[in-house]
Amino acid sequence: MRNLCLFVVVALALGSAGPARAQAFPPDKLLGGEVKLAVGAVQFGGSCYVNRGNSQFQRNGTSPKAVISFDEIVDSRFWELRGQAVLTFTTATSGNILFSREHMLPPLTVSNPSFQNYVQTYDPVNQRLVVNFSIVFPDCTLPVFAVFEAA
């Protein structure tokens, strides 16, 4: 009887086995994944695209900043962006995205454009994060769709 009482006390202290709670946000760590190929909506005769490729992403909870990397974003007329970019949120779904300017020096309207319609969905069971948003460049609006998974 004494062992049974001890078992009940230990079981209550550890909690009962039940369904796991859904995690609202991905873990606070760098996630690897891939960005989908997309072509931007053309404005004023320009065009842009994001190449399919490896990517990394990190946003800690509801932090006003997130980091994402791109293999290649190209404007058919003048510029090319690649590497790490920092999203700075001014609302829950929009803000500015700052690309590195060390290799090429596009104007700030290209290297620090606004983004809009940001949505992230995290599936804690499969540890998969899906990120969608649009980058508003001077001559096109580029949709970004990326899937990341915890290692």
N, C-alpha and C positions, 0 to 999 in steps of 0.2 A: 504494500500500500504506500509505503514511504517513497519508493521509486516511482510509482505512478504519480504522486503529488509533485515530485521533482520534475517529471516529464511535462506535466501540465503547466507548471510555472515557467519552464524553459520555453515551451511552445508558445505561451502567451507573450513572453518577452521578445521572441523572435518574430512574432506576427504570424498570421495564418497564410497558408499558401492560397493564392487567388490570382485573378487576372492582373497582369502588370498594368500599371498606369501609363497612359500615353504621354510621351514627352512632347511638349509644345514646340520646342526648339531643338535643332541639332546640337550635338555635343560641341563644347568650346575647344575645337581642335581643327586643324587644317584637313579638309576633305579633298580627295582626288576624284576626278570625273572627266566629263567630256562636254564640250559645247557643240551644239548642232549647227550645221551649215544653214545660213539664212541670207537672203538678199533684202536690202532695205527698200522701203517705199521711196520712189524717186521724186525729188522736188527740184525744180529749176534745171532740169536736164542732167542732173548728177545721179550717180548710183554708188552704192556701197554694199559690202558683204562681209560677213564673218565666216571664216573658214572653219570647217569641222576640225576639231583637234582636242588634245589633252588640255585640261584646265584644273585649277585648284581654287578652293573657295573657303573662306572663314568669316563668320559673323558670330560674335559672342552674344547670344540672347537677343535682346532688343537694342544692342549697341547702335549708336548713330553712324557707325562706320562698318564696312565690310570690305574684304579684299577678294578679287577674282583675277584669274590670269587668262590670257587669250593667246592662241598660236598666231593668229593673224586677223586683223580687221583692215580692209582696204577700201579706199575711195578710188573709183576708176580714173579720176582726173589727176590727183596730186599727192596723196599721202598714204601712209601705211602705219598701222599701230600694232604692237605686239607686247607680250609680257604682262606684268602685273599692273592692275588698276585699282584705285581705291574709290569705293562708292561712299559718299557722304550724304546721309539722309537728312532732308529738311522737313519731310512728312513721312508717314509710314510707308508711302508708295512712290516717293519721288525725291530727287536731289540732284547732285552733280557727281560725275565720275571723272577722276583725274588719272590720265595715262602718263607714263614716264615720258619725258621729253628729252632724254639724254642722247638718243641716236638720231632722231629726226626732230626738226623743230617746226611742227605744224602750228598754226595760230591757236590761241587758247580756245577759240570756239570749237576746234577739233580735238585738242588734247584735254580739255576740261568741259565737255558738253553736259547738258542736263540729261537725266534719265527719268522715265515715268512708268507707271503701271507695274511697279515691282510687286511680285507675289512670290513667296517661298512656301513650299509644302514639305513637311518632314514626316516620313513614315518610320516610326521608331522600331517596328517589328523587323523591317528589312534594312534599317539604318540607311535610308535613301532620302536625299534632299533634292528637290526639283526647284529650280530658280528660273523665273521669267521676268523680263523687263524690256523696255525699248530705250535705245540711246538716240537722242535727238541731235544729229549733226547738222551743220548749216545747209547741206544739200540733200539729205535723206534721213529717214527715221529707220533705225536698224533694230529688228526684233532679236532678242537674245533668249535662247532656251538652253539650259544646261542641267545635267543630272550628275549628282555627286554621291559617293558612298563611303561610309566609314570603313577603314581597313580592318 
